[in-house]
Amino acid sequence: MRKRLPVPPTKSALLQLSRQVRFLEQGQQMLEKKRDLLTRLVYERLAQYRALRAQTAQELREAYHWLGIVQMRMGGQMLRQAAVGLKPAVSIRIVARSSVGVEYPSVTAEPLPLQPVGLMWTDASFDEARLRLRQLTVTLAKLGEAENALWRLLAASRKTQKRVNALKYNIIPRYHATLQHIRQALEEDERNTLFQIKVLQAGRR
């Protein structure tokens, strides 16, 4: 038997609980719609995340390939000297975004023109490696946004599902059980009253 709410079996309590249970059922419907929307967004973000993961892995292999070539052709010391004083090759801007009440950072990464390096001993592979690393940075920024948004949407989806379950299987059933108890108690009181009236009427005859 479901646990009832600690309220007296009166008509006023019946009316008040009836209004409250309607409000809770509307809340459950809204939460179910939110859960469904969050689930759809999770699947969309998951597809985007997987595509960016594959793209990142490919670009990472290419960037390290060219970085290895630069390391062999220029040497570590010359490579470090060539990198000294270089300006950032990517502009990154982070702003807060919200989707279905879920906030996550939105990352915008734009490649900037590569700063020329006027060293005679630099190799053409140096610029190629810089181009690859610049593109990798942009993709990593997109991947970071997608992963962050995905995990936050997943957390919000699980939280919403827990609320739906609490309303559907715990809170609303307790209200319905209480309403049923109050109706039965009021009907019993009404039957007792009618019985007493009949007894009084029979005694007057």
C-alpha positions as a Markdown table, in Angstrom:
| # | Residue | x | y | z |
|---|---|---|---|---|
| 1 | Met | 0.0 | 0.0 | 0.0 |
| 2 | Arg | 1.3 | 3.4 | -1.0 |
| 3 | Lys | 2.1 | 5.8 | 1.8 |
| 4 | Arg | -0.4 | 8.6 | 2.2 |
| 5 | Leu | 0.1 | 12.2 | 2.9 |
| 6 | Pro | -0.5 | 13.4 | 6.5 |
| 7 | Val | -3.7 | 15.4 | 5.8 |
| 8 | Pro | -7.1 | 15.3 | 7.5 |
| 9 | Pro | -9.9 | 13.6 | 5.4 |
| 10 | Thr | -11.9 | 16.7 | 4.8 |
| 11 | Lys | -13.6 | 18.2 | 1.8 |
| 12 | Ser | -11.3 | 21.3 | 1.8 |
| 13 | Ala | -8.2 | 19.0 | 1.9 |
| 14 | Leu | -9.8 | 17.0 | -1.0 |
| 15 | Leu | -10.2 | 20.2 | -3.1 |
| 16 | Gln | -6.7 | 21.4 | -2.2 |
| 17 | Leu | -5.0 | 18.1 | -3.0 |
| 18 | Ser | -6.9 | 17.8 | -6.3 |
| 19 | Arg | -5.6 | 21.2 | -7.4 |
| 20 | Gln | -2.1 | 20.2 | -6.3 |
| 21 | Val | -2.1 | 16.9 | -8.1 |
| 22 | Arg | -3.2 | 18.6 | -11.3 |
| 23 | Phe | -0.3 | 21.0 | -11.0 |
| 24 | Leu | 2.1 | 18.1 | -10.4 |
| 25 | Glu | 0.8 | 16.2 | -13.4 |
| 26 | Gln | 1.3 | 19.2 | -15.6 |
| 27 | Gly | 4.8 | 19.5 | -14.2 |
| 28 | Gln | 5.5 | 15.9 | -15.0 |
| 29 | Gln | 4.3 | 16.4 | -18.6 |
| 30 | Met | 6.6 | 19.5 | -19.0 |
| 31 | Leu | 9.5 | 17.6 | -17.5 |
| 32 | Glu | 8.9 | 14.7 | -19.9 |
| 33 | Lys | 9.0 | 17.1 | -22.8 |
| 34 | Lys | 12.2 | 18.6 | -21.5 |
| 35 | Arg | 13.7 | 15.2 | -21.1 |
| 36 | Asp | 12.8 | 14.2 | -24.7 |
| 37 | Leu | 14.3 | 17.4 | -26.0 |
| 38 | Leu | 17.5 | 17.0 | -24.0 |
| 39 | Thr | 17.7 | 13.4 | -25.3 |
| 40 | Arg | 17.5 | 14.6 | -28.8 |
| 41 | Leu | 20.1 | 17.3 | -28.2 |
| 42 | Val | 22.4 | 14.7 | -26.6 |
| 43 | Tyr | 22.2 | 12.4 | -29.7 |
| 44 | Glu | 22.9 | 15.5 | -31.9 |
| 45 | Arg | 25.9 | 16.5 | -29.8 |
| 46 | Leu | 27.1 | 12.9 | -29.6 |
| 47 | Ala | 27.2 | 12.7 | -33.4 |
| 48 | Gln | 29.1 | 16.0 | -33.6 |
| 49 | Tyr | 31.5 | 14.9 | -30.9 |
| 50 | Arg | 32.3 | 11.6 | -32.6 |
| 51 | Ala | 33.0 | 13.4 | -35.9 |
| 52 | Leu | 35.2 | 15.9 | -34.2 |
| 53 | Arg | 37.1 | 13.1 | -32.4 |
| 54 | Ala | 37.8 | 11.4 | -35.7 |
| 55 | Gln | 38.9 | 14.7 | -37.3 |
| 56 | Thr | 41.1 | 15.6 | -34.3 |
| 57 | Ala | 42.8 | 12.2 | -34.4 |
| 58 | Gln | 43.5 | 12.6 | -38.1 |
| 59 | Glu | 44.8 | 16.1 | -37.8 |
| 60 | Leu | 46.9 | 15.1 | -34.7 |
| 61 | Arg | 48.7 | 12.4 | -36.7 |
| 62 | Glu | 49.4 | 14.8 | -39.6 |
| 63 | Ala | 50.6 | 17.6 | -37.2 |
| 64 | Tyr | 53.0 | 15.2 | -35.4 |
| 65 | His | 54.2 | 13.8 | -38.7 |
| 66 | Trp | 55.3 | 17.3 | -39.9 |
| 67 | Leu | 56.6 | 18.2 | -36.4 |
| 68 | Gly | 58.8 | 15.1 | -36.6 |
| 69 | Ile | 60.1 | 16.2 | -40.0 |
| 70 | Val | 60.9 | 19.7 | -38.7 |
| 71 | Gln | 62.7 | 18.2 | -35.7 |
| 72 | Met | 64.9 | 16.0 | -38.0 |
| 73 | Arg | 65.6 | 18.8 | -40.5 |
| 74 | Met | 66.2 | 21.8 | -38.1 |
| 75 | Gly | 67.0 | 20.2 | -34.8 |
| 76 | Gly | 65.5 | 20.9 | -31.4 |
| 77 | Gln | 67.6 | 24.0 | -30.6 |
| 78 | Met | 66.9 | 25.7 | -33.9 |
| 79 | Leu | 63.3 | 24.8 | -33.7 |
| 80 | Arg | 63.0 | 26.4 | -30.2 |
| 81 | Gln | 64.9 | 29.5 | -31.4 |
| 82 | Ala | 62.5 | 29.9 | -34.4 |
| 83 | Ala | 59.5 | 29.7 | -32.1 |
| 84 | Val | 60.7 | 32.4 | -29.7 |
| 85 | Gly | 58.6 | 35.5 | -30.0 |
| 86 | Leu | 56.0 | 34.2 | -32.4 |
| 87 | Lys | 52.5 | 35.6 | -31.9 |
| 88 | Pro | 49.5 | 33.4 | -31.4 |
| 89 | Ala | 48.3 | 31.7 | -34.6 |
| 90 | Val | 44.7 | 31.3 | -33.3 |
| 91 | Ser | 42.2 | 33.7 | -31.8 |
| 92 | Ile | 40.0 | 32.1 | -29.2 |
| 93 | Arg | 36.8 | 33.6 | -27.7 |
| 94 | Ile | 34.7 | 31.9 | -25.0 |
| 95 | Val | 31.2 | 33.0 | -24.2 |
| 96 | Ala | 28.4 | 31.4 | -22.2 |
| 97 | Arg | 25.6 | 29.7 | -24.0 |
| 98 | Ser | 22.4 | 28.1 | -22.9 |
| 99 | Ser | 20.3 | 25.3 | -24.4 |
| 100 | Val | 17.1 | 24.1 | -22.8 |
| 101 | Gly | 18.3 | 25.7 | -19.6 |
| 102 | Val | 21.7 | 24.0 | -19.7 |
| 103 | Glu | 24.7 | 26.4 | -19.7 |
| 104 | Tyr | 28.0 | 25.6 | -21.3 |
| 105 | Pro | 30.9 | 27.6 | -22.7 |
| 106 | Ser | 30.8 | 28.3 | -26.4 |
| 107 | Val | 34.3 | 28.4 | -28.0 |
| 108 | Thr | 35.0 | 30.3 | -31.2 |
| 109 | Ala | 38.4 | 29.7 | -32.6 |
| 110 | Glu | 39.6 | 31.6 | -35.7 |
| 111 | Pro | 43.0 | 31.0 | -37.4 |
| 112 | Leu | 45.2 | 34.1 | -37.7 |
| 113 | Pro | 47.8 | 34.8 | -40.4 |
| 114 | Leu | 51.1 | 33.1 | -39.6 |
| 115 | Gln | 53.8 | 35.5 | -38.6 |
| 116 | Pro | 56.8 | 35.3 | -41.0 |
| 117 | Val | 60.0 | 33.9 | -39.6 |
| 118 | Gly | 63.1 | 35.6 | -41.2 |
| 119 | Leu | 65.7 | 33.0 | -40.4 |
| 120 | Met | 67.7 | 31.6 | -43.3 |
| 121 | Trp | 68.1 | 28.2 | -41.6 |
| 122 | Thr | 64.4 | 27.5 | -41.3 |
| 123 | Asp | 62.9 | 24.7 | -43.4 |
| 124 | Ala | 59.8 | 24.7 | -45.5 |
| 125 | Ser | 58.5 | 22.0 | -43.3 |
| 126 | Phe | 58.5 | 24.4 | -40.4 |
| 127 | Asp | 55.7 | 26.5 | -42.0 |
| 128 | Glu | 53.8 | 23.3 | -42.9 |
| 129 | Ala | 54.0 | 22.1 | -39.3 |
| 130 | Arg | 52.7 | 25.5 | -38.1 |
| 131 | Leu | 49.8 | 25.3 | -40.5 |
| 132 | Arg | 48.9 | 21.8 | -39.3 |
| 133 | Leu | 49.2 | 22.8 | -35.6 |
| 134 | Arg | 47.1 | 25.9 | -36.2 |
| 135 | Gln | 44.3 | 23.8 | -37.8 |
| 136 | Leu | 44.6 | 21.3 | -35.0 |
| 137 | Thr | 44.1 | 24.0 | -32.4 |
| 138 | Val | 40.9 | 25.2 | -34.0 |
| 139 | Thr | 39.6 | 21.6 | -34.2 |
| 140 | Leu | 40.5 | 21.0 | -30.5 |
| 141 | Ala | 38.6 | 24.1 | -29.5 |
| 142 | Lys | 35.5 | 22.8 | -31.3 |
| 143 | Leu | 36.0 | 19.4 | -29.7 |
| 144 | Gly | 36.3 | 20.9 | -26.3 |
| 145 | Glu | 33.1 | 22.8 | -26.7 |
| 146 | Ala | 31.2 | 19.7 | -28.0 |
| 147 | Glu | 32.5 | 17.5 | -25.2 |
| 148 | Asn | 31.7 | 20.0 | -22.5 |
| 149 | Ala | 28.2 | 20.6 | -23.9 |
| 150 | Leu | 27.6 | 16.9 | -24.3 |
| 151 | Trp | 28.5 | 16.0 | -20.7 |
| 152 | Arg | 26.4 | 18.9 | -19.3 |
| 153 | Leu | 23.4 | 17.9 | -21.5 |
| 154 | Leu | 23.8 | 14.3 | -20.3 |
| 155 | Ala | 23.9 | 15.4 | -16.6 |
| 156 | Ala | 20.8 | 17.6 | -17.2 |
| 157 | Ser | 19.0 | 14.7 | -18.9 |
| 158 | Arg | 19.7 | 12.3 | -16.1 |
| 159 | Lys | 18.6 | 14.9 | -13.5 |
| 160 | Thr | 15.4 | 15.5 | -15.4 |
| 161 | Gln | 14.7 | 11.8 | -15.7 |
| 162 | Lys | 15.1 | 11.4 | -11.9 |
| 163 | Arg | 12.6 | 14.2 | -11.4 |
| 164 | Val | 10.2 | 12.5 | -13.8 |
| 165 | Asn | 10.6 | 9.2 | -12.0 |
| 166 | Ala | 10.1 | 10.8 | -8.6 |
| 167 | Leu | 6.9 | 12.5 | -9.7 |
| 168 | Lys | 5.6 | 9.5 | -11.6 |
| 169 | Tyr | 6.4 | 6.7 | -9.2 |
| 170 | Asn | 6.5 | 8.4 | -5.8 |
| 171 | Ile | 5.0 | 11.8 | -5.3 |
| 172 | Ile | 1.9 | 11.7 | -7.6 |
| 173 | Pro | 0.9 | 8.1 | -6.5 |
| 174 | Arg | 1.0 | 9.3 | -2.9 |
| 175 | Tyr | -1.3 | 12.1 | -3.8 |
| 176 | His | -3.7 | 9.8 | -5.6 |
| 177 | Ala | -3.6 | 7.3 | -2.7 |
| 178 | Thr | -4.4 | 10.2 | -0.3 |
| 179 | Leu | -7.2 | 11.4 | -2.5 |
| 180 | Gln | -8.7 | 7.9 | -2.7 |
| 181 | His | -8.4 | 7.6 | 1.1 |
| 182 | Ile | -10.2 | 11.0 | 1.7 |
| 183 | Arg | -13.0 | 10.1 | -0.8 |
| 184 | Gln | -13.5 | 6.8 | 1.0 |
| 185 | Ala | -13.5 | 8.5 | 4.4 |
| 186 | Leu | -16.0 | 11.1 | 3.2 |
| 187 | Glu | -18.3 | 8.5 | 1.7 |
| 188 | Glu | -18.1 | 6.5 | 4.9 |
| 189 | Asp | -19.0 | 9.6 | 6.9 |
| 190 | Glu | -21.9 | 10.3 | 4.5 |
| 191 | Arg | -23.2 | 6.7 | 4.9 |
| 192 | Asn | -23.0 | 7.0 | 8.7 |
| 193 | Thr | -24.9 | 10.3 | 8.6 |
| 194 | Leu | -27.6 | 8.9 | 6.4 |
| 195 | Phe | -27.9 | 5.8 | 8.6 |
| 196 | Gln | -28.2 | 8.0 | 11.7 |
| 197 | Ile | -30.9 | 10.1 | 10.0 |
| 198 | Lys | -32.9 | 7.0 | 9.1 |
| 199 | Val | -32.6 | 5.8 | 12.7 |
| 200 | Leu | -33.8 | 9.1 | 14.0 |
| 201 | Gln | -36.7 | 9.2 | 11.5 |
| 202 | Ala | -37.6 | 5.6 | 12.4 |
| 203 | Gly | -37.6 | 6.5 | 16.2 |
| 204 | Arg | -40.1 | 9.4 | 15.6 |
| 205 | Arg | -42.7 | 7.2 | 14.0 |
